[in-house]
Amino acid sequence: MSFLGNILWIIFGGGLFLFLEYVFGGILLCLTIIGIPFGIQLIKLSYLGLVPFGKEIRSTQSSAGCLSTIFNVIWILTGGIVLTITHLIFAFLCTITIIGIPFAIQHLKLAAFSLAPFGREID
């Protein structure tokens, strides 16, 4: 079922557009030394944006300590809140029809990951 959901997401849910947008932004951020950690998170977000059905987000106990918290604060202040609001708006628009509710759930998953991606992994 997740395979069919991912195919429909790529075609109708904008998955390919999200993937290309996040990969392009991630590569641009990786070109700078300071932006490499943020670029890696955008590339992880692009993978989730391409095939979100059947994927889970889990918190990790990393050895980075408070570094992931600091990076999440920087992420939120520099663009994470815009990404989250965008996914929340699309989730709301998808809930207008009953058929779009599974897509809305995936946008909510993307919104949660795009708000604070550091210290989280995609399974």
C-alpha positions in Angstrom: 0.0 0.0 0.0 2.9 2.4 0.7 4.3 1.8 -2.8 1.0 2.9 -4.3 0.8 5.8 -2.0 4.3 6.9 -2.9 3.5 6.7 -6.6 0.4 8.8 -6.2 2.3 11.2 -4.0 5.0 11.7 -6.7 2.4 12.3 -9.4 -0.4 14.2 -7.6 1.0 15.3 -4.3 4.0 17.2 -5.5 6.6 14.8 -4.3 8.9 15.2 -7.3 8.7 19.0 -6.9 9.5 18.8 -3.2 12.4 16.4 -3.8 14.0 18.6 -6.5 13.5 21.8 -4.4 15.0 20.3 -1.2 17.9 18.6 -3.1 18.8 21.9 -4.9 18.7 23.8 -1.6 20.7 21.2 0.1 23.4 21.2 -2.6 23.6 25.0 -2.4 24.0 24.9 1.3 26.7 22.1 1.1 28.8 24.4 -1.2 29.5 26.5 1.9 31.4 25.1 4.8 29.1 26.6 7.4 26.0 25.3 5.6 27.0 21.6 5.3 25.0 20.4 8.4 22.0 22.3 7.2 22.4 21.0 3.6 22.6 17.4 4.9 19.3 17.9 6.7 17.7 19.3 3.6 18.8 16.3 1.6 17.3 14.0 4.3 14.1 16.1 4.0 14.2 15.7 0.2 14.2 11.9 0.6 11.2 12.1 2.9 9.5 14.5 0.5 9.9 12.1 -2.4 8.6 8.9 -0.7 6.9 9.7 2.6 4.5 6.8 2.8 5.8 3.9 5.0 8.5 6.1 6.5 8.7 6.9 10.2 10.6 9.7 12.0 12.3 8.8 15.2 14.4 10.8 17.7 18.0 9.7 18.1 20.2 9.8 21.1 23.2 11.4 19.5 26.6 12.1 21.1 26.3 15.7 19.8 24.7 16.8 23.1 23.3 20.3 23.0 24.7 20.9 19.5 21.6 19.5 17.8 19.4 21.9 19.9 21.5 24.9 18.9 21.3 23.8 15.2 17.6 23.4 15.5 17.2 26.9 16.9 19.3 28.3 14.0 17.3 26.2 11.6 14.0 27.5 12.9 15.2 31.1 12.8 16.6 30.9 9.2 13.8 29.1 7.4 12.5 26.1 9.2 9.4 28.0 10.3 8.6 28.9 6.7 8.9 25.3 5.6 6.7 24.1 8.4 4.0 26.7 7.7 4.1 25.8 4.0 3.5 22.1 4.8 0.8 23.0 7.3 -1.0 25.1 4.6 -0.8 22.2 2.1 -2.0 19.8 4.8 -5.0 22.0 5.3 -5.7 22.2 1.6 -5.4 18.5 1.2 -8.1 17.9 3.9 -10.7 19.7 1.9 -11.4 16.5 0.0 -11.6 13.0 1.6 -9.2 11.6 -1.0 -6.5 14.1 0.1 -6.5 13.1 3.7 -3.6 10.6 3.3 -1.6 13.4 1.6 -2.4 15.8 4.5 -1.1 13.2 7.0 2.2 13.1 5.0 2.4 16.9 4.9 2.0 16.9 8.7 4.8 14.4 9.0 7.0 16.6 6.7 6.0 19.7 8.8 7.2 18.0 12.0 10.5 17.0 10.5 11.1 20.4 8.8 10.6 22.3 12.0 13.4 20.6 13.9 15.4 18.0 11.8 18.5 17.8 13.9 18.5 14.8 16.3 16.0 12.9 14.2 16.3 10.0 11.7 14.1 8.6 9.0 13.3 4.9 9.2 
